[in-house]
Amino acid sequence: MSKASKTKSKAKAPAQAAGTGPWWWLLAPVVAVAAVLTLYSGSFFVRSGGAGGSPRSVAESDSSAGRGAAIAPKPAESPSKGKDARPASPEHSIRDATPPGPPPGEGMVWVPGGTYWMGTDDPQFPDAHPVHLVTVDGFWMDRTEVTNAQFREFADATGYETVAERTPSYEEIVAQLPPGQPKPPREQVEPMLEPGSICFSPPDHPVRLDNAMQWWVWQPGASWREPEGPGSNLEGRMDHPVVHVAFEDAIAYAEWAGKRLPTEAEWEFAARGGLDRATYTWGDERHPDGRPMVNNWQGDFPREDTAEDGFAGVAPVAEFPANGFGLHDMAGNVWEWCADWYRPDYYRSSPRSNPPGPEDSIDPMEPGVPKRVQRGGSFMCSDLYCVRYRVGTRGKGAADSGHPHVGFRCVADAGPVE
């Protein structure tokens, strides 16, 4: 494969905060869990944003207004039939859609670039304020999320092991203890060290939506190859988006493929598909002509997904209509990693032209936990619990963690891949 173009966010990762890494779930039974949970009570699962990796942030992609409450946001309404009903603003523009040449990779489409209004003025999402004008250059983008088949080709060619497939060390584990927490004996911890990831386990009874530990579990052996843990496999799922991939896993694939991850500004411009200030990637009406446009959650979250959109859980890519640029699944199905560090205040001072993202990450809700931006929402987004499949909203996730509802797609610059 050709040499990769680099991501546009090159800042050094901030130090990992204690008690927040992906292996905290594995370590919790070893330490004085009750004391630790008391220390963090009330703040584990009331975060808004993306799919983090710690007990406090793992559910962030699934909360709606930042409090994890079962409050249904008012659905967006419009007389339009799947089209943006607002008149185009004079500032909004799309450049010549003619591609500059052949695509640099199979399955890529040309996103012509232009100027658009980024963000949302919805008060539920203050980290996406203010709505502001952004200009991006044209670029190539994968038509769909990277699939299991594509990721397997990469893993087979390189022998790459994802974060979820690696056995953690004792040193990694104890580094994640909260300040003042005594270190457990090495001989007590090391027998428990094994690869794994966090999996979704729907409860069989009604639950409050402010405690996501009721539906997230640590599953030893879970990875992109075995999404539900040992005994599961990818049979019949090679055309599904790859999941359980941490940020560094997505970067590794992109570099191997000679591509990169999109900046957040590129991602939102592409997701809007040429529409000006629309609520969704397809317009303002949730179900134009009664047709589901996105793989998200229907029914009683988190107990039962009634699959009214045709799917319960992750769907194959490209099962729903493409947007105006020919891109599929820019809403729902799985969250997508972006290159940017996450800061909730970045929009207040970001440059207008090709914003590269902030120099570092800070989330006041979890200071010190390095997070990257995630976009698009997932199959777990419910109108009772998460509406972040709306195109102007943002997500965030601990950079060192993968989850069963997080994937990615790649982009390439206008010139040929070197």
C-alpha positions in Angstrom: 0.0 0.0 0.0 1.1 3.6 -0.6 2.4 5.9 2.0 -0.3 7.4 4.1 -1.3 11.0 4.3 -1.4 12.1 7.9 -4.3 13.3 10.0 -4.6 17.0 10.3 -4.6 16.8 14.1 -1.0 16.2 15.3 -1.1 17.4 18.9 0.4 15.2 21.6 -2.2 13.3 23.6 -2.8 14.7 27.1 -2.1 12.5 30.0 -4.6 9.8 30.8 -6.7 10.6 33.9 -6.7 8.1 36.7 -9.8 5.9 36.9 -10.9 6.6 33.3 -9.1 4.2 30.9 -10.6 1.2 29.1 -9.2 -1.3 31.5 -11.0 0.2 34.5 -13.9 -2.2 33.8 -11.5 -5.1 34.1 -9.9 -3.8 37.3 -13.0 -2.8 39.2 -13.7 -6.2 40.7 -10.1 -6.2 42.1 -10.1 -2.9 44.0 -12.5 -1.6 46.6 -15.2 -1.0 44.1 -17.8 0.3 46.5 -15.6 3.1 47.7 -14.7 4.0 44.1 -18.3 4.0 43.0 -19.2 6.2 45.9 -16.4 8.6 44.9 -17.8 8.9 41.5 -21.5 8.5 42.2 -23.8 10.8 40.3 -21.3 11.4 37.6 -20.6 8.0 36.0 -23.4 8.0 33.5 -24.8 11.4 33.1 -22.6 12.7 30.4 -23.5 13.9 27.0 -21.5 13.4 23.8 -19.7 10.4 22.2 -18.8 6.8 23.1 -16.1 7.1 25.7 -14.1 4.3 27.3 -14.4 4.9 31.0 -17.3 4.1 33.4 -18.0 7.8 33.3 -17.8 8.3 29.6 -18.7 4.9 28.0 -22.4 5.9 27.6 -21.8 9.4 26.4 -22.9 8.7 22.9 -26.3 7.6 24.2 -27.3 10.5 26.3 -29.5 13.2 24.9 -29.3 16.5 26.7 -26.3 15.7 29.0 -28.3 14.3 31.9 -29.2 10.8 30.7 -32.8 11.4 31.6 -35.7 9.8 29.8 -36.9 13.0 28.3 -38.0 12.9 24.7 -36.8 16.0 22.7 -39.3 17.6 20.5 -39.0 16.1 17.0 -38.1 18.5 14.2 -41.0 19.2 12.0 -41.3 20.7 8.6 -43.8 20.8 5.7 -41.1 19.5 3.5 -40.9 16.0 2.2 -37.3 15.1 3.1 -35.9 18.3 1.7 -34.6 21.3 3.6 -37.5 23.8 3.7 -35.3 26.8 4.5 -34.2 29.2 1.7 -30.5 28.9 1.0 -28.5 31.6 2.7 -26.2 33.8 0.5 -23.2 32.6 2.4 -23.9 28.9 1.8 -22.2 27.6 -1.4 -21.1 24.4 -3.0 -18.1 24.4 -5.3 -17.9 22.7 -8.7 -18.9 19.1 -8.1 -16.7 17.8 -11.0 -14.1 15.5 -9.5 -10.5 16.5 -10.1 -9.7 13.1 -11.5 -10.3 9.4 -10.8 -10.9 8.4 -7.2 -7.7 7.5 -5.3 -9.4 4.4 -3.9 -12.2 2.0 -4.6 -15.5 3.1 -3.2 -14.6 6.8 -2.7 -16.8 9.7 -3.8 -15.9 13.3 -4.4 -17.0 15.9 -1.9 -16.6 19.2 -3.7 -16.0 21.5 -0.8 -17.6 24.9 -0.1 -18.9 27.1 2.6 -21.6 26.1 5.1 -23.2 26.8 8.5 -21.6 24.3 11.0 -23.2 23.3 14.3 -26.7 23.7 15.7 -28.5 26.3 17.8 -30.5 23.6 19.6 -30.1 24.4 23.3 -29.7 20.7 24.1 -26.3 20.7 22.5 -24.2 23.6 23.9 -21.0 22.1 22.7 -22.2 22.6 19.1 -22.8 26.3 19.6 -22.5 28.7 18.0 -23.6 28.0 14.5 -20.8 29.4 12.4 -19.6 29.7 8.8 -16.9 27.2 7.8 -15.2 26.7 4.4 -13.6 23.4 3.5 -11.6 22.3 0.4 -12.8 19.4 -1.7 -11.7 15.9 -0.7 -12.5 12.3 -1.4 -14.5 10.3 1.2 -15.4 6.6 1.6 -18.9 6.0 0.4 -19.6 3.9 3.5 -18.0 3.1 6.8 -15.0 0.7 6.7 -16.4 -2.8 6.7 -15.3 -5.9 8.4 -14.1 -7.3 5.1 -11.9 -4.2 4.5 -10.5 -4.3 8.0 -9.8 -8.0 7.8 -7.8 -7.4 4.6 -5.7 -4.8 6.5 -5.3 -7.1 9.6 -4.3 -10.1 7.5 -1.8 -8.1 5.5 -0.1 -6.4 8.5 -0.7 -8.7 11.4 -2.2 -5.7 13.3 -3.8 -6.2 16.7 -6.4 -3.8 17.8 -6.4 -2.3 21.3 -9.2 -4.7 22.3 -7.1 -7.7 21.2 -4.0 -6.7 23.3 -3.4 -8.0 26.8 -3.0 -5.0 29.2 0.0 -4.8 31.5 -0.2 -4.4 35.3 1.3 -1.0 34.9 -1.5 0.1 32.5 -4.0 -1.1 35.0 -2.7 0.6 38.1 -2.2 3.9 36.2 -6.0 4.1 35.9 -6.7 4.0 39.6 -8.3 7.1 41.1 -5.9 9.3 43.2 -5.3 7.8 46.6 -6.6 4.4 45.7 -4.1 1.7 47.0 -2.6 -0.4 44.3 -3.8 -4.0 44.4 -1.1 -6.7 44.6 0.4 -7.6 41.2 -0.2 -11.3 41.9 -3.9 -10.5 42.4 -4.3 -8.5 39.2 -2.2 -10.3 36.6 -4.3 -13.5 36.5 -7.2 -11.3 35.5 -5.5 -9.5 32.6 -6.9 -10.5 29.3 -8.0 -8.7 26.2 -11.6 -7.6 25.8 -14.0 -4.8 25.2 -17.2 -3.3 26.4 -20.4 -4.9 25.0 -24.1 -4.0 24.9 -26.3 -6.2 27.1 -29.9 -5.1 27.1 -31.7 -5.6 30.4 -34.8 -7.7 30.7 -36.7 -5.3 32.9 -37.4 -1.5 32.9 -34.5 0.6 34.0 -33.7 4.2 34.6 -31.7 5.9 31.9 -29.2 7.5 34.2 -27.1 4.4 35.0 -25.7 2.9 31.8 -24.0 0.1 33.8 -27.3 -1.6 33.5 -26.7 -2.3 29.8 -22.9 -2.0 29.3 -20.7 -4.9 30.4 -17.0 -5.8 30.2 -16.7 -8.8 27.9 -13.3 -10.7 27.9 -12.4 -11.7 24.4 -14.7 -9.2 22.6 -13.1 -7.5 19.6 -13.8 -6.7 16.0 -13.4 -10.4 15.2 -15.8 -11.6 17.9 -18.1 -8.6 18.5 -20.1 -10.2 21.3 -17.2 -12.1 22.8 -15.9 -15.7 22.4 -18.3 -17.8 20.4 -19.4 -14.9 18.2 -17.9 -14.3 14.8 -18.3 -12.3 11.6 -20.3 -14.8 9.6 -22.9 -13.0 7.6 -21.4 -9.6 8.8 -18.5 -9.0 6.4 -20.5 -6.0 4.9 -21.2 -4.6 8.4 -19.1 -1.6 9.6 -16.1 -2.8 11.7 -16.6 -2.0 15.4 -14.6 -2.3 18.7 -11.9 -0.1 17.0 -10.2 2.5 19.1 -8.9 5.8 17.6 -5.4 4.4 17.1 -6.9 1.4 15.3 -8.7 3.7 12.8 -5.5 5.7 12.3 -3.5 2.5 11.6 -6.0 1.3 9.0 -6.1 4.8 7.3 -2.4 5.0 7.1 -2.2 1.5 5.6 -4.8 2.4 3.0 -3.0 5.7 2.1 -5.8 7.8 3.5 -6.6 9.7 6.7 -9.5 10.4 9.1 -11.7 13.4 8.3 -11.6 16.5 10.3 -14.8 17.3 12.1 -15.5 20.2 9.7 -15.0 18.0 6.7 -17.2 15.3 8.2 -20.2 17.6 8.8 -19.9 19.3 5.4 -20.0 15.9 3.8 -22.8 14.7 6.0 -25.0 17.6 5.0 -24.8 16.6 1.4 -25.2 20.1 0.1 -28.2 21.0 2.2 -28.2 24.3 4.1 -28.8 24.1 7.9 -30.9 20.9 7.6 -31.7 19.0 10.8 -30.8 15.6 9.3 -28.5 14.4 6.6 -31.5 14.1 4.3 -33.5 17.2 5.3 -35.8 18.3 8.1 -38.5 15.6 8.2 -37.6 12.5 10.2 -39.6 10.0 8.1 -40.3 11.5 4.6 -43.2 9.8 3.1 -43.2 7.4 6.1 -39.8 6.0 5.1 -37.1 5.3 7.7 -33.9 7.1 6.6 -31.5 5.9 9.4 -30.7 2.8 11.5 -31.5 3.9 15.0 -33.4 2.6 18.0 -37.2 2.1 18.0 -39.0 0.7 21.0 -38.2 0.7 24.7 -34.6 1.7 25.1 -32.5 -0.1 26.2 -34.7 -3.2 26.5 -36.0 -3.8 23.0 -35.3 -2.5 19.6 -38.4 -3.3 17.6 -36.5 -2.9 14.3 -39.1 -0.8 12.6 -36.3 0.5 10.3 -35.5 -3.1 9.3 -32.6 -3.7 11.7 -32.0 -4.4 15.4 -28.4 -3.6 16.1 -25.7 -2.8 13.5 -26.9 -3.0 9.9 -24.9 -3.7 6.8 -23.5 -0.6 5.1 -25.5 1.2 2.4 -28.9 -0.1 3.5 -30.4 3.4 3.7 -30.5 6.1 1.0 -27.3 8.1 0.2 -27.3 11.8 0.9 -26.8 14.5 -1.7 -23.1 13.7 -2.1 -23.6 9.9 -2.5 -22.6 9.0 1.0 -24.4 6.4 3.0 -25.0 6.1 6.7 -23.8 9.5 7.7 -26.4 9.2 10.4 -27.0 6.3 12.7 -25.7 2.7 12.5 -22.3 3.4 14.1 -20.5 6.5 15.4 -17.5 7.6 13.3 -14.1 8.7 14.6 -12.9 12.1 13.4 -9.3 13.4 13.5 -10.0 16.3 15.9 -9.4 16.5 19.6 -12.6 17.3 21.5 -13.2 20.6 23.2 -16.7 21.8 24.0 -15.8 25.4 23.3 -13.8 25.0 20.1 -16.5 26.5 17.9 -16.2 29.8 19.6 -12.7 30.4 18.2 -12.2 27.9 15.4 -10.8 29.3 12.1 -13.2 29.7 9.3 -11.1 28.0 6.6 -10.4 24.3 7.0 -10.4 24.2 10.8 -8.0 21.4 11.9 -9.4 21.0 15.4 -8.0 22.1 18.7 -4.4 21.5 19.8 -5.4 19.3 22.7 -8.4 17.8 24.4 -10.3 18.9 27.4 -13.7 17.9 28.6 -14.8 19.7 31.8 -16.9 16.7 32.6 -13.8 14.5 32.7 -10.8 16.7 32.9 -7.6 15.0 31.7 -9.3 12.2 29.7 -8.1 12.7 26.1 -11.0 12.5 23.8 -11.5 12.6 20.1 -14.6 13.8 18.2 -17.1 11.2 17.1 -20.0 12.0 14.7 -23.2 10.6 13.3 -24.8 8.7 16.2 -25.5 5.0 16.1 -28.1 2.3 16.1 -28.5 3.0 19.8 -29.8 6.5 19.4 -33.4 6.7 20.5 -35.6 9.8 20.4 -36.2 9.1 24.1 -32.5 9.0 24.9 -30.2 10.1 22.2 -30.9 12.4 19.2 -27.2 12.9 18.2 -27.9 11.4 14.7 -28.9 15.0 13.9 -26.3 16.3 11.6 -25.2 19.4 13.6 -24.6 17.6 16.9 -21.3 16.4 18.2 -20.0 13.3 20.0 -16.8 12.5 21.9 -15.0 9.4 23.0 -11.9 8.3 24.9 -9.2 7.9 22.3 -8.0 4.6 23.7 -11.3 2.7 23.6 -13.5 0.9 21.1 -17.1 0.0 21.4 -19.8 -2.1 19.6 -21.4 1.1 18.2 -18.3 3.0 17.0 -16.6 2.7 13.6 -15.0 5.0 11.1 -14.6 6.0 7.4 -11.6 7.5 5.7 -10.9 10.5 3.4 -8.2 11.4 1.0 -7.0 14.8 -0.3 -7.8 16.0 -3.8 -4.4 15.0 -5.2 -3.3 11.4 -5.8 -2.4 9.4 -2.8 1.4 9.2 -2.5 
